[in-house]
Amino acid sequence: MSLRNANERLDHLQAAHPFLYNLGTGLLIGLVLKLFGFAWFWAIVYALSWALLRAFLWGEGRILRRQYDLRIARVAEQRAVKRRQS
């Protein structure tokens, strides 16, 4: 599996479950904050605020959703062009 395919799969996962996906990534970053000496409180606050903000931005018609929809359309067009050329 290439890095491009992995990124596309992560994009699809994030689009399907924006809050849970971003809560997971926020917790990972929160753990890094904890390793740098921040209190657990700040790691949890960071994870929740990250997840809530990103889930909001993934809402229907919002910026991250629009970017994702455009990227999906662009990839589908590129694949269609490749199919026609083959």
Rosetta blueprint (number, residue, H / E / L):
1 M L
2 S L
3 L H
4 R H
5 N H
6 A H
7 N H
8 E H
9 R H
10 L H
11 D H
12 H H
13 L H
14 Q H
15 A H
16 A H
17 H L
18 P H
19 F H
20 L H
21 Y H
22 N H
23 L H
24 G H
25 T H
26 G H
27 L H
28 L H
29 I H
30 G H
31 L H
32 V H
33 L H
34 K H
35 L H
36 F L
37 G L
38 F L
39 A L
40 W H
41 F H
42 W H
43 A H
44 I H
45 V H
46 Y H
47 A H
48 L H
49 S H
50 W H
51 A H
52 L H
53 L H
54 R H
55 A H
56 F H
57 L H
58 W L
59 G L
60 E L
61 G L
62 R L
63 I H
64 L H
65 R H
66 R H
67 Q H
68 Y H
69 D H
70 L H
71 R H
72 I H
73 A H
74 R H
75 V H
76 A H
77 E H
78 Q H
79 R H
80 A H
81 V H
82 K H
83 R H
84 R H
85 Q H
86 S L
